[in-house]
Amino acid sequence: MTVDAEVEDVKPKLNLTVVFGENSMKIQVKPNTPFKKVFEATYKRFNLAPGSIRFGYEGSRIQPDDTPFSLGVEDDDQIDAQAEQVGGGCS
């Protein structure tokens, strides 16, 4: 593999900000990294149980298998995290 080919294989990392209430964290990911890794880092950073918060981008919920590339996420974009709500149905 030539040096030029190696440079083409290197994908730039995206700088994302995950906002959870008044807290936020910055994270760098490659465009093809599944959001599952972002979720895990967020749970660990905020000391939360896995599955206890939901993630969104531009009003749409992010699934663990989604990638920044598949959602059109760009450098310096914001990912919103909200506490999971249980209940709220009519009785």
N, C-alpha and C positions, 0 to 999 in steps of 0.2 A: 504494500500500500504506500503510495507516495504521500509526501507532506501535504500537498494540496487536497488529496482525498480525505486525509485525516481531519483537516480543518473543516471540510464540508460536513463530516459526521458529527462534529461538535455542535450541539443545539444550544442556543442562548437560554439562560435561565430567566424566568419571569419573577419579578418581585411583586408579591401579593400581600395585601393587608387583610387579616381576618379580624372583624369587629364583632365583639360579643358584649352587648350592653355598653358600659363605659370603658371596657377594657379592649385592647387591641394587641395584635402581634404581627410581626412581619415575617414572611417566609419566602424562600426562594425555591422554585420548582421548575423542572423542565416541562415544555409544552405537552409531552406525552406521558407525564406522571399521573397515575390515577389519583383522583381526589381522596381516595381512601387514606393515603399517606398524610394528606393535609388534615383530614379529620383526626387521625391518631395523634398527630403532633399538637393539635388544638386541645384535645381531651387532656393530654399530658400537661401541657402548659398551664391550663386553667384548673387542673386537678378535678376533672369531671369524669363521671362514669361514661363509658362508650355508649352511644345511642341517646344520650340525654339532651343533645342539642341538634338542631337541623340547620343545614347550610343552604344559602341561596345566592344567586348571581343574577342581577338585573331582573328581579321579581320571579325567577324560576328556581325551583328546588334542584339542588345538585345531588346526583346519585354517586355512590362510592366508585363506580366504574367509569364515570365521566372523566374526561381530561380537560385541561385548560384549552388545548387545541380544538377539541370537539365542541366546546361551548363558545369559542371565539374570545376567550379571555386574553387580555393584553397586559403588557408590563404596567405595573403600578395600579392595577384594578383592585377593587375592594370586594371581599367575600363577606356576606352577612351571616352571622350565626345567632340563632334564637333558641331559647329554651323550649323543649318539647312540651306541648300542652296536651293534657289528658282530660277527657271528659268534654263537657260543654253541650252535650246532647239534650234533647227534650225528654222529660220523664212523665 
